[in-house]
Amino acid sequence: MLTIDGITVRLGGRPILERASATIPQGARVGLIGRNGAGKSTLMKTLIGEIEPDDGQIGKPSRARIGYIAQEAPDGAITPEEAVLAADVERARLLEESETCTDVDRLGEVHERLLAIDAYSAPARAAKILNGLGFDEEMQRRPLSSFSGGWKMRVALGALLFSQPDILLLDEPSNHLDLEATLWLENFLKSYPATLLVISHERDLLNNVVDHILHLQGGKLTIYSGGYDSFEKQRAERAAQLASAKAAQDAQRARLEDYVARNSARASTAKQAQARAKMLAKMQPIVALMEDPSLSFEFPSPGELRSPMITLDGAAVAYGDAPPILRRLNMRIDADDRIALLGRNGNGKTTLARLLSSQLQAVEGAMSAPGKLKVGYFTQYQVEELSSDSTPLDLMTLAMEGKTPAAVRAQLGRFGFSGPRATQKVEKLSGGERARLALALITRDAPHLLILDEPTNHLDVDAREALVQALNDYSGAVILISHDRHMVELTADRLMLVDEGTAREYSGSMDDYIDFVLGRNQPKKDAKQAPAKASSGDSAKTRAKARYLKSELASAEKTMNRLEASLSEIDEAMCEPAKAPKHLAGIAMGDLLVRRAEVSERLEKAEAEWLSIGEQLETL
């Protein structure tokens, strides 16, 4: 059992944790949640003894091994496999002793213990963990010094999981993972045999893995049973109960104050008034659940741009003179597309995003886009590179050079930086606030296309929900790379798989893709019943034709929707001129009738085209 007994932690004179208490049962799987800056990482560091509490204490079993990822990622000439194996300190020590021990009896004990801890199967277990985290066989044998910081942190996570501590502490473990590795981690943690405490803002992980939610708010801890959805329900019920109790107490307080005010001066009722004044003084105020500062995401509406926005025709993309990372790219992006890019890290998702944002040029084939196209491209590097000494107002003023102060303030306000928040130093902002600022900066010109590469890494659950809502309200196109499948499911209507050196439409749902990644529900191959394969050339032509027809079908459907909306506006202008849209106000009835006839004719043609394309696609 892990007990947190009234701990108080102050950093820089400011209380982060204040008499926080909770009891975590042995073997429990607990999700630690709270808004950005609430103190979750501070609590973790207090649990491992890195921070000494100013008051209170932590209670844990005397021999319990606590596992937590170190701040510094492993590095050097050793391989990921060697780094993971070294995490089992006892195994490493026993193996070394078995090589040097000359005492026969002691050597027998060493080998007996090695068998007991299953030491000889350790390389296979290490390889399985590393493979799940995205390291293929070749990568497992490369020196750590050849990897980026994100991949090194994956090795650190793998080493921690391999060591199997009695109390496993994880702080945002999916931040350096792609969707595929996140799914593997979730599956791994489901069967973890010891106590687990994980800081996470992944709604799916919190629903599928944990059985308790530990909520940190206002320096206090409250534990709830169940996953995240259950927590939301319980918190709403608790908020309603507290609000009701507070209303009743406020009414009682008002009655007592009124009595004291009316009767204190009269001798006959002075004692009763004094007694009620003492009751008032002793009354502990009921505080309703604290509402965190409101989050704000509002992407400015772009100007209208005809589809397609971008077309790739047999394009290839490379870095410098190196061979192309991706080839045979055939893609059409329309003005209101919502596309999620799927595929493991290293397969080329970011490379494709950089091509679409014109940071890279096609080295083969063609990419066409209108000159007026404006693209907003978000990456984690932008968050990390924000000037610490500047304020949001400084950075936005510089980015919107020539714009009025009101326009600058308005753009900041769309993302929650109004009033004093706009003049707070960036170094004082939380990770989530910096991510919001980066989003505000890349959308200052009202882009037609948003390309978001892992936008949720620093956002808490509530902020992610606000971002989902903002994306669904945004009228431009979106291309999303994210390991948060909840966000993908709520925002994307097209899935593209980046794999095997190209990108192609993925026809299944996110559930299908999850099953594919985890190897579930896969059709069994039966050579006797397998139909004859079409030639590769015919198959490629068929897929290309299908992609083209699907994009044409989507375009025709959008045209129909736009024309139907125009008809509705014209009808409204004819029936209620006072409520007519601005572009139809003041137009004579005869002219409106002419316009209506023209739009109706175009709508009939669009419907006929839509039916024709649908029939072709069905036949294909």
C-alpha positions in Angstrom: 0.0 0.0 0.0 1.2 3.5 -0.9 0.0 6.3 1.4 0.2 10.0 0.9 -0.5 11.6 4.3 -1.1 15.3 4.5 2.0 16.3 2.4 2.7 20.0 1.7 5.3 21.0 -0.9 6.2 24.6 -1.6 8.4 25.7 -4.5 9.7 29.2 -4.7 7.5 30.1 -1.7 4.3 29.0 -3.6 2.3 26.0 -2.3 2.1 23.3 -5.0 0.7 20.5 -2.7 -1.2 21.5 0.4 -2.1 18.9 3.0 -2.7 16.4 0.1 -3.7 12.9 1.2 -4.6 9.6 -0.6 -4.2 5.9 -0.1 -3.3 3.7 -3.1 -4.1 0.0 -2.6 -1.4 -2.6 -3.4 -1.8 -3.7 -7.0 -4.0 -0.8 -8.0 -3.7 0.9 -11.4 -4.1 4.6 -10.8 -4.3 7.4 -13.3 -3.0 10.7 -11.9 -4.7 13.6 -13.6 -4.9 17.4 -13.2 -4.6 20.5 -15.3 -1.3 21.6 -16.6 0.8 23.1 -13.7 -1.4 21.5 -11.0 1.7 19.7 -9.5 1.5 16.1 -10.9 5.2 15.8 -11.6 6.0 17.4 -8.3 4.0 14.7 -6.6 5.8 12.0 -8.5 9.2 13.5 -7.5 8.0 13.6 -3.9 7.1 9.9 -4.1 10.6 8.9 -5.2 12.3 11.1 -2.7 13.7 13.6 -5.1 11.7 16.4 -3.4 11.4 16.5 0.4 7.9 17.6 1.6 7.6 20.6 3.9 5.1 18.7 5.9 3.4 15.3 6.0 4.9 12.0 4.9 4.9 9.2 2.3 4.3 5.7 3.5 5.3 2.6 1.4 6.3 -1.0 2.0 9.9 -1.1 3.3 11.3 -3.4 0.6 9.2 -2.1 -2.3 11.2 -1.1 -5.4 9.9 2.1 -7.0 10.5 2.6 -10.7 10.6 6.0 -12.3 12.2 7.3 -15.6 15.3 9.4 -15.0 15.3 12.9 -16.4 18.4 12.2 -18.5 18.0 9.7 -21.4 20.6 6.9 -21.7 23.4 7.6 -24.2 26.8 6.3 -25.3 28.1 3.3 -27.2 25.9 0.7 -25.6 22.9 -0.6 -27.6 19.2 -0.3 -26.7 19.2 -4.0 -25.9 22.2 -3.7 -23.6 20.6 -0.6 -21.9 17.4 -2.5 -21.2 19.1 -5.6 -19.9 21.3 -3.5 -17.6 18.1 -2.3 -15.9 17.8 -5.6 -14.1 20.6 -4.9 -11.6 20.3 -8.2 -9.8 20.6 -10.2 -13.0 23.6 -8.2 -14.2 25.4 -8.6 -10.8 24.7 -12.4 -10.7 25.9 -12.9 -14.3 29.1 -11.1 -13.5 29.6 -13.1 -10.3 29.0 -16.4 -12.2 32.0 -15.5 -14.4 34.4 -14.9 -11.6 33.2 -17.0 -8.7 35.5 -19.9 -7.6 33.4 -21.1 -4.6 31.5 -24.1 -5.9 28.7 -23.7 -3.3 28.3 -20.0 -4.0 28.3 -20.7 -7.7 25.5 -23.1 -7.2 23.5 -20.5 -5.3 24.1 -18.0 -8.1 22.9 -20.3 -10.8 19.9 -21.3 -8.8 19.0 -17.6 -8.3 19.5 -16.9 -12.0 17.0 -19.7 -12.8 14.6 -18.3 -10.3 14.5 -14.8 -11.8 14.3 -16.3 -15.3 17.6 -14.6 -16.2 18.3 -16.6 -19.4 15.1 -15.6 -21.1 15.8 -11.9 -20.4 17.2 -11.1 -23.9 14.0 -12.3 -25.5 11.9 -10.3 -23.0 14.0 -7.2 -23.6 13.7 -7.6 -27.4 9.9 -8.0 -27.1 9.6 -4.7 -25.2 11.9 -2.8 -27.5 10.0 -4.2 -30.6 6.7 -3.0 -29.0 8.2 0.5 -28.6 9.2 0.6 -32.3 12.8 -0.7 -32.4 13.3 -3.3 -35.1 16.1 -5.8 -34.9 18.7 -3.6 -36.6 17.8 -0.6 -34.3 18.2 -2.7 -31.2 21.8 -3.2 -32.0 22.8 0.3 -32.9 24.6 2.5 -30.4 22.4 4.8 -28.4 24.4 7.8 -29.5 23.0 7.4 -33.0 19.4 8.0 -31.8 17.4 11.2 -31.3 16.3 12.3 -27.8 12.8 10.9 -28.3 14.1 7.5 -29.2 16.5 7.5 -26.3 13.5 8.2 -24.0 11.8 5.1 -25.5 14.9 3.1 -24.4 14.6 4.6 -20.9 10.9 3.6 -20.8 11.8 0.1 -22.1 14.4 -0.3 -19.3 11.9 0.7 -16.7 9.2 -1.7 -17.9 11.8 -4.5 -18.1 12.9 -4.0 -14.5 9.4 -4.6 -13.3 9.4 -2.5 -10.1 6.9 -3.1 -7.3 5.5 0.4 -7.8 5.7 1.7 -11.4 5.5 5.5 -11.8 5.1 6.8 -15.3 4.9 10.5 -16.2 3.3 11.0 -19.6 4.8 7.8 -21.1 3.2 8.2 -24.5 4.7 11.7 -25.2 7.6 10.2 -27.2 5.5 7.4 -28.8 3.6 7.1 -32.0 0.1 5.6 -32.1 1.4 2.1 -32.7 3.8 2.1 -29.7 1.1 3.7 -27.6 -1.3 0.9 -28.3 1.4 -1.6 -27.4 2.2 0.2 -24.1 -1.5 0.2 -23.2 -1.7 -3.5 -23.8 1.5 -4.1 -21.7 0.2 -2.0 -18.8 -3.1 -3.9 -18.8 -1.3 -7.0 -17.6 1.3 -5.3 -15.4 1.4 -7.4 -12.2 2.2 -4.7 -9.6 1.1 -1.2 -8.5 0.9 1.4 -11.3 0.6 5.2 -11.0 0.6 6.9 -14.3 0.3 10.6 -15.3 -1.6 10.6 -18.5 -3.9 12.8 -20.5 -4.8 9.9 -22.9 -8.5 9.3 -22.4 -8.3 5.9 -24.0 -5.4 4.8 -21.8 -7.2 6.0 -18.7 -10.3 4.2 -19.6 -8.7 0.9 -20.7 -5.8 0.5 -18.2 -6.5 2.2 -14.8 -9.0 1.2 -12.2 -8.7 4.4 -10.1 -8.3 8.1 -10.9 -6.3 10.3 -8.6 -7.3 13.9 -9.3 -5.0 16.7 -8.2 -6.6 20.1 -8.0 -5.9 23.1 -5.9 -3.1 21.3 -4.1 -5.5 18.6 -2.9 -5.9 14.9 -4.0 -9.2 13.1 -4.5 -9.3 9.5 -5.5 -12.2 8.0 -7.6 -12.8 4.4 -8.6 -13.0 3.4 -12.2 -11.6 4.9 -15.4 -11.7 8.4 -16.8 -15.3 8.4 -18.0 -16.4 7.1 -14.6 -14.4 9.9 -13.0 -16.1 12.6 -15.1 -19.5 11.3 -14.1 -18.6 11.1 -10.4 -17.0 14.6 -10.5 -20.2 16.0 -12.1 -22.3 14.4 -9.4 -20.0 15.7 -6.6 -20.0 19.2 -8.1 -23.9 19.2 -8.1 -24.0 18.0 -4.5 -21.4 20.7 -3.4 -23.3 23.4 -5.3 -26.6 22.4 -3.6 -25.0 22.3 -0.1 -23.3 25.6 -0.7 -26.5 27.2 -1.8 -28.3 25.9 1.4 -25.4 27.2 3.6 -25.4 30.6 1.9 -29.1 30.9 2.6 -28.6 30.0 6.2 -25.7 32.4 6.5 -27.9 35.2 5.1 -30.7 34.5 7.6 -28.2 34.5 10.6 -26.6 37.8 9.4 -30.0 39.4 9.0 -31.0 38.3 12.5 -27.7 39.6 14.1 -28.1 42.9 12.3 -31.7 43.4 13.4 -31.4 42.2 17.0 -27.9 43.1 18.3 -28.9 46.5 19.6 -32.0 45.3 21.5 -31.4 44.2 25.1 -34.1 41.6 25.0 -32.5 39.8 22.0 -28.8 40.7 22.4 -27.9 37.3 23.8 -29.6 35.4 21.0 -27.9 37.7 18.4 -24.6 37.1 20.1 -25.1 33.4 20.0 -25.9 33.5 16.3 -22.9 35.7 15.6 -20.7 32.9 17.2 -22.5 30.3 15.0 -21.5 32.5 12.0 -17.9 32.7 13.0 -17.7 28.9 13.5 -19.4 28.1 10.2 -16.9 26.5 7.8 -17.7 27.7 4.3 -18.5 25.0 1.7 -16.4 25.6 -1.4 -17.9 24.5 -4.7 -15.5 22.6 -6.9 -12.9 25.0 -8.2 -13.3 25.8 -11.9 -10.0 26.0 -13.7 -9.3 29.0 -15.9 -11.3 28.7 -19.1 -9.5 27.2 -22.0 -9.7 28.8 -25.4 -9.0 27.5 -28.9 -10.5 29.3 -31.8 -9.0 29.1 -35.2 -9.7 32.1 -37.4 -11.8 31.4 -40.5 -9.8 31.3 -43.7 -10.9 32.9 -47.0 -12.7 30.6 -49.5 -10.4 28.5 -51.7 -11.6 26.2 -54.4 -10.8 22.5 -54.3 -8.5 20.8 -54.7 -6.1 22.6 -52.5 -3.2 20.3 -53.1 -2.7 17.6 -55.7 0.2 15.1 -55.6 0.7 13.2 -58.9 3.3 10.4 -58.6 5.4 12.6 -56.3 8.5 11.6 -54.4 10.2 13.5 -51.5 13.7 13.3 -50.2 16.2 15.2 -48.0 19.0 16.6 -50.1 20.7 14.1 -52.3 19.6 11.1 -50.3 17.2 8.6 -51.8 13.5 9.5 -51.6 11.8 8.7 -48.3 8.4 8.4 -50.0 7.5 7.7 -53.6 4.4 7.2 -55.7 2.4 9.8 -53.8 -1.0 10.3 -55.3 -3.2 12.5 -53.2 -5.9 15.1 -53.4 -6.7 17.4 -50.5 -9.9 19.4 -50.7 -10.9 22.5 -48.9 -12.7 20.9 -45.9 -10.8 17.6 -45.6 -10.0 16.1 -42.3 -7.1 13.6 -42.8 -5.2 11.6 -40.1 -1.8 10.2 -41.1 -1.2 6.7 -39.6 2.0 4.7 -39.5 4.9 4.1 -37.2 7.5 6.8 -36.4 10.2 6.8 -39.0 7.9 5.7 -41.9 7.6 9.3 -43.2 4.6 11.0 -41.7 6.5 14.1 -40.8 8.3 14.0 -44.2 4.9 14.0 -46.0 3.7 16.8 -43.7 6.7 18.9 -44.7 6.1 18.2 -48.4 2.5 19.4 -48.1 3.6 22.5 -46.2 6.2 23.3 -48.9 9.1 22.9 -46.5 10.3 20.1 -48.9 10.0 20.0 -52.6 8.9 17.0 -54.7 12.0 15.4 -56.4 9.9 13.3 -58.7 6.4 13.7 -60.1 4.4 16.8 -59.3 2.7 18.7 -56.5 0.3 21.5 -57.5 -1.3 24.0 -55.2 -2.8 27.5 -55.8 -0.6 30.5 -55.1 -3.1 31.8 -52.6 -2.9 28.7 -50.4 -1.9 29.5 -46.8 -0.7 26.7 -44.6 -0.3 26.6 -40.8 2.2 23.9 -39.7 2.5 23.0 -36.0 5.4 20.9 -34.6 6.8 20.3 -31.1 9.9 22.1 -32.1 8.0 25.4 -32.3 6.8 24.9 -28.7 10.4 24.3 -27.5 11.9 27.2 -29.5 9.6 29.9 -28.1 11.8 32.7 -26.6 11.7 32.3 -22.8 12.3 36.0 -22.1 9.4 37.2 -24.4 5.7 37.5 -23.6 2.9 36.2 -25.8 2.2 39.8 -26.7 5.8 40.4 -27.8 5.9 37.3 -30.0 2.5 37.9 -31.6 3.3 41.6 -32.2 6.5 40.6 -34.0 4.7 37.9 -36.0 1.9 40.2 -37.0 4.1 43.1 -38.0 2.0 45.9 -39.4 -1.2 44.8 -37.8 -3.0 47.0 -35.2 -2.6 46.2 -31.5 -6.3 45.3 -31.4 -5.8 42.7 -34.1 -2.8 41.3 -32.2 -4.8 41.1 -29.0 -7.8 39.5 -30.8 -5.6 36.7 -32.1 -4.1 36.1 -28.6 -7.6 36.2 -27.1 -8.7 33.3 -29.4 -6.3 31.1 -27.6 -6.9 32.2 -24.0 -4.2 34.9 -23.7 -6.2 37.9 -22.7 -5.5 40.6 -20.1 -2.5 39.9 -17.9 -2.0 36.4 -19.5 -0.8 38.2 -22.7 2.1 39.9 -20.8 3.3 36.9 -18.8 6.8 35.7 -19.6 6.9 32.5 -21.7 9.3 30.9 -19.1 6.4 31.1 -16.6 3.9 29.4 -19.0 3.0 25.7 -18.6 3.7 23.3 -21.4 0.1 23.4 -22.4 0.0 27.2 -22.5 3.1 27.2 -24.7 1.4 24.8 -27.1 -1.6 27.1 -27.3 0.7 30.0 -28.0 2.5 28.1 -30.8 -0.9 27.3 -32.3 -1.9 31.0 -32.0 1.3 32.0 -33.9 0.9 29.5 -36.8 -2.7 30.5 -37.4 -2.3 34.3 -37.3 -2.8 34.6 -41.1 -6.0 32.5 -41.1 -4.5 29.5 -43.0 -6.6 27.4 -45.4 -4.9 24.2 -44.3 -3.7 23.2 -40.8 -1.0 20.5 -40.5 -0.7 19.5 -36.8 2.1 17.1 -35.9 1.4 15.8 -32.4 -0.4 18.9 -31.1 -1.6 17.2 -27.8 1.8 16.3 -26.2 1.6 19.1 -23.6 -2.2 19.4 -23.3 -4.3 18.0 -20.4 -7.6 16.2 -21.0 -9.8 19.3 -20.9 -7.4 21.2 -23.2 -7.5 18.3 -25.7 -11.3 18.4 -25.7 -11.2 22.1 -26.4 -8.8 21.5 -29.3 -11.1 18.9 -30.7 -14.1 21.3 -30.6 -12.0 24.0 -32.2 -10.9 21.8 -35.0 -14.5 20.6 -35.7 -15.6 24.3 -35.8 -12.7 25.3 -38.1 -13.8 25.8 -41.7 -10.5 24.9 -43.4 -8.7 21.6 -44.1 -6.8 19.6 -41.4 -4.0 17.1 -41.6 -3.4 15.5 -38.2 -0.5 13.3 -36.9 -1.4 12.2 -33.4 -1.0 9.2 -31.1 -4.2 10.4 -29.3 -6.7 8.1 -31.0 -9.6 9.8 -29.2 -8.7 13.0 -31.1 -8.3 11.2 -34.4 -11.7 9.5 -34.1 -13.4 12.8 -33.3 -11.8 14.9 -36.0 -10.7 12.8 -38.9 -13.0 11.5 -41.7 -10.1 10.2 -43.9 -7.3 7.9 -42.8 -4.0 7.6 -44.8 -1.4 5.0 -44.0 2.2 6.0 -44.4 4.1 2.7 -44.9 6.4 0.9 -47.2 7.8 4.1 -48.7 4.5 5.6 -49.8 1.1 6.8 -48.5 -2.3 5.4 -49.4 -5.9 5.7 -48.3 -6.8 3.3 -45.4 -10.3 2.1 -46.0 -11.0 0.8 -42.5 -12.0 2.5 -39.3 -9.7 3.4 -36.4 -10.9 0.2 -34.6 -9.9 -1.8 -37.7 -6.4 -0.2 -37.6 -6.0 -0.9 -33.9 -6.9 -4.5 -34.5 -4.4 -4.6 -37.4 -1.6 -3.1 -35.2 -2.3 -5.5 -32.4 -2.7 -8.5 -34.7 -6.3 -9.1 -33.7 -9.2 -10.3 -35.9 -6.8 -10.8 -38.9 -8.2 -13.0 -41.7 -6.4 -16.4 -41.9 -4.6 -17.1 -45.1 -5.7 -20.2 -46.9 -3.6 -21.0 -49.9 -6.2 -23.4 -51.3 -9.0 -20.9 -51.2 -6.9 -17.8 -52.2 -8.2 -16.2 -55.4 -5.8 -15.6 -58.2 -4.0 -12.3 -57.8 -4.4 -9.6 -60.5 -1.1 -8.4 -61.9 0.6 -5.7 -59.9 0.1 -3.3 -62.7 -3.6 -3.9 -63.0 -4.0 -3.8 -59.2 -2.2 -0.4 -59.0 -4.3 1.1 -61.7 -7.5 -0.1 -60.0 -6.4 1.4 -56.7 -5.4 4.7 -58.4 -8.8 4.8 -60.2 -10.6 4.1 -57.0 -8.8 6.9 -55.1 -9.5 9.3 -57.9 -13.3 8.4 -58.0 -13.5 8.6 -54.2 -12.0 12.1 -54.3 -14.3 13.1 -57.2 -17.3 11.7 -55.3 -16.4 13.7 -52.2 -15.9 16.9 -54.3 -19.3 16.4 -55.9 -21.0 15.9 -52.6 -19.4 19.1 -51.2 -20.6 21.0 -54.3 -24.1 19.7 -53.7 -24.0 20.8 -50.1 -22.8 24.3 -51.1 -25.5 24.7 -53.7 -28.2 23.5 -51.3 -27.0 26.1 -48.8 -27.2 28.8 -51.5 -30.8 27.7 -52.3 -31.8 28.0 -48.6 -30.3 31.5 -48.4 -32.2 32.6 -51.6 -35.4 31.2 -50.3 -34.9 33.0 -47.0 -34.2 36.2 -48.8 -37.4 35.8 -50.8 -39.7 34.9 -47.9 -38.1 37.2 -45.2 -36.1 40.1 -46.8 -35.3 41.5 -43.4 -33.4 38.4 -42.5 -31.6 38.0 -45.9 -27.8 37.4 -45.8 -25.7 40.5 -46.5 -24.8 39.4 -50.0 -28.5 39.0 -50.9 -29.8 42.1 -49.1 -31.6 44.6 -51.4 -31.8 42.3 -54.5 -35.1 42.6 -56.3 -37.5 39.6 -56.2 -37.2 39.1 -60.0 -33.4 38.8 -59.8 -33.7 36.4 -56.8 -36.0 34.2 -58.9 -33.4 34.2 -61.7 -30.6 33.3 -59.3 -32.7 30.5 -57.8 -33.3 29.0 -61.2 -29.6 29.0 -62.0 -28.6 27.5 -58.7 -31.3 24.8 -59.0 -30.0 23.8 -62.5 -26.4 23.6 -61.2 -27.6 21.5 -58.3 -29.4 19.0 -60.7 -26.2 18.6 -62.7 -24.1 18.1 -59.5 -26.6 15.4 -58.3 -26.4 13.7 -61.7 -22.6 13.7 -61.6 -22.6 12.4 -58.0 -24.8 9.5 -59.0 -22.7 8.7 -62.0 -19.4 8.7 -60.0 -21.0 6.5 -57.4 -22.1 4.0 -60.0 -18.6 3.9 -61.4 -17.0 3.4 -58.0 -19.5 0.6 -57.2 -18.7 -1.2 -60.5 -15.0 -0.8 -59.9 
